[in-house]
Amino acid sequence: MKIPPLKIIALLFVLISIVSCNNSKKNTEITNESVRPNIIFIFGDDWGFGDLGTYGNKEVVTPNLDKMAAEGTRYTQFHVTSGVCSPSRASVLTGHFPARHRVHGHFAPHAFNVKRNMPDYLDDSLPVYLPRTMQKAGYKTAHFGKWHLGGGGLPNGDPNAPEPKAYGYDETRVWNGNGPTWKGDKKWPTTRYMDSDTLWVQSSSRIVVDETIDFIKRNKGKQPMFINLWLKDPHTPLWPSEAQRKPFKDLSRSKETYYAVLKDADFHVGRLLKSLSEMGLDENTLVIFSSDNGPAGYGPSLKAGSTAGLKGRKVDIYDGGVVVPFIVKWKNHVKANKVDSTSVLSTVDLLPTFAHLAEIELPKNYNIDGENIASILENKNFKRTKPLFWEWRFPKIGTNHWAEGAVRKGDWKMLFNDKINKIELYNITKDPFENNNLIENNNQIVSELKSLWNNWKKDLPK
């Protein structure tokens, strides 16, 4: 049977429409996939709120992180969940306040952990971890640099602790953790204790950034990438080379040492940012810089590390110990040269936020302590609805770490120690330096905050 020409044309039109529609659907799927950003989370170690030029320090030399802030947004109310390392880092991986997993202080030798009612490593049987979540969402995941969530070689680390890969990483190379590491500035296949390795101390920022750049080059264009890049610096030991010290020879020995280390770390972060740009990845890569706690109160940091006037330091749960730099750069997404001083953010927010960006739902029965703060990536201020909690089980009366707990809700922050019947209350919005204790005439606010604390405490393991 002969088909009329007009019917042939009509049939061809229908076929072309179907093919075009299918191709359009495929292109939409590809486009949606490409929208999911690469995510690089850079975590300094004991890097204080005031240890950057962009946060007001006139002596330090941090041009690359200052440029990152100029090309993105910096925040002045970003909180970690502890004044010390391991608890702060545990929150990044779990989205929980660290006390939920009995991570009350830094992981140390077994006898010390037992004495503080702590495990020897972060529980590796949880249903959710940040890297595993990203892995399930189709991301290629990596952790390079410090770990300190268990392991790392004797005498301080448990040799039986899981390697970081157990938590959902495709590739790792770490210190203060088990598995592949470095010896000096060369790759090393197995765990080793490293604090006496002078060459590694001087080279740590360079080698971890080298590893990160190599990972990106090998995986770009294949699938989205999630990378935790956790620096050593400026945590002790600090043994900068003479070349690294040279720009600061006219300063005190403490500042010479500390600033040399900051400048070196900043230089290598700059190398990473430059590489992303050269590879054409900065429009689809979210880069965040922050720190695990405030500057240390010992070593060169005691005299050179800065909180920019915030009260307290590392170990303390005053803001000088738990408010840290937070710089966000995502070209053509996050507004450049912006300062956000109103959004109240926390490390417990990172997991739900990154999961949102990865377009993966978290299990409904996994109760995240944080909130999805992805609205800040749309240049909106974030209005926090959940309180923040800090627990410190090792108070030292007569020092800035006398408090056994703290709560922040809205403008108000309360620190307390029931054993000595001491409470301090601050309006953080009006008094960010925690100078004016407003305990008098604010009994209702104290009662509300204490009730929040008591209800939260009920869910914690003993």
Secondary structure, 3 states (H helix, E strand, C coil): CCCCHHHHHHHHHHHHHHHHHHHHHHHHHHHHHHHCCEEEEEEECCCCCCCCHHHCCCCCCCHHHHHHHHCCEEECCEECCCCCHHHHHHHHHHCCCHHHHCCCCCCCCHHHHHHCCCCCCCCCCCCCCHHHHHHHCCCEEEEEEECCCCCCCCCCCCCCCCCHHHHCCCEEEEECCCCCEEECCEEECCCCCCCCCHHHHHHHHHHHHHHHHHHHHHHCCCCCEEEEEECCCCCCCCCCCHHHHHHHCCCCHHHHHHHHHHHHHHHHHHHHHHHHHHCCCHHHEEEEEEECCCCCCCHHHHHHCCCCCCCCCCCCCCHHHHECCEEEECCCCCCCCEEECCCCEEHHHHHHHHHHHCCCCCCCCCCCCCCCCHHHHHCCCCCCCCCEEEECCCCCCCCCCCCCEEEEECCEEEEEEHHHCEEEEEECCCCCCCCCCCCCCCHHHHHHHHHHHHHHHHCCCC
